[in-house]
Amino acid sequence: MNRKEVLLLSIGVFLTVIGWLVADIYHASTEDKIKSRISLPQVYQYKISTELLEALKNKTE
């Protein structure tokens, strides 16, 4: 390989790395915006009725 081929190969690798970095930075900047739109599910507090449980227990016996 002569110097011109090595130079072109080096420029190609350099541009590939720069393009990869730009794409990764763009992906990281848009990922936060997507995550902020997703709402978390609400957790409800349910009361367990012991009277109902006793009634069901007596019904099965």
Rosetta constraint file for C-alpha pairs under 8 A:
AtomPair CA 1 CA 5 HARMONIC 6.11 0.50
AtomPair CA 1 CA 6 HARMONIC 6.76 0.50
AtomPair CA 2 CA 6 HARMONIC 6.53 0.50
AtomPair CA 3 CA 7 HARMONIC 6.08 0.50
AtomPair CA 4 CA 8 HARMONIC 6.22 0.50
AtomPair CA 5 CA 9 HARMONIC 6.07 0.50
AtomPair CA 6 CA 10 HARMONIC 6.01 0.50
AtomPair CA 7 CA 11 HARMONIC 6.16 0.50
AtomPair CA 8 CA 12 HARMONIC 6.13 0.50
AtomPair CA 9 CA 13 HARMONIC 6.24 0.50
AtomPair CA 10 CA 14 HARMONIC 6.08 0.50
AtomPair CA 11 CA 15 HARMONIC 6.10 0.50
AtomPair CA 12 CA 16 HARMONIC 6.15 0.50
AtomPair CA 13 CA 17 HARMONIC 6.24 0.50
AtomPair CA 14 CA 18 HARMONIC 6.22 0.50
AtomPair CA 15 CA 19 HARMONIC 6.01 0.50
AtomPair CA 16 CA 20 HARMONIC 6.11 0.50
AtomPair CA 17 CA 21 HARMONIC 6.21 0.50
AtomPair CA 18 CA 22 HARMONIC 6.23 0.50
AtomPair CA 19 CA 23 HARMONIC 6.16 0.50
AtomPair CA 20 CA 24 HARMONIC 6.13 0.50
AtomPair CA 21 CA 25 HARMONIC 6.13 0.50
AtomPair CA 22 CA 26 HARMONIC 6.13 0.50
AtomPair CA 23 CA 27 HARMONIC 6.10 0.50
AtomPair CA 24 CA 28 HARMONIC 6.16 0.50
AtomPair CA 25 CA 29 HARMONIC 6.18 0.50
AtomPair CA 26 CA 30 HARMONIC 6.30 0.50
AtomPair CA 27 CA 31 HARMONIC 5.97 0.50
AtomPair CA 28 CA 32 HARMONIC 6.91 0.50
AtomPair CA 29 CA 33 HARMONIC 7.34 0.50
AtomPair CA 30 CA 34 HARMONIC 6.48 0.50
AtomPair CA 31 CA 35 HARMONIC 6.30 0.50
AtomPair CA 32 CA 36 HARMONIC 6.23 0.50
AtomPair CA 33 CA 37 HARMONIC 6.75 0.50
AtomPair CA 34 CA 38 HARMONIC 7.10 0.50
AtomPair CA 49 CA 53 HARMONIC 6.48 0.50
AtomPair CA 50 CA 54 HARMONIC 6.09 0.50
AtomPair CA 51 CA 55 HARMONIC 6.16 0.50
AtomPair CA 52 CA 56 HARMONIC 6.21 0.50
AtomPair CA 53 CA 57 HARMONIC 6.08 0.50
AtomPair CA 54 CA 58 HARMONIC 6.09 0.50
AtomPair CA 55 CA 59 HARMONIC 6.10 0.50
AtomPair CA 56 CA 60 HARMONIC 6.37 0.50
AtomPair CA 57 CA 61 HARMONIC 6.55 0.50
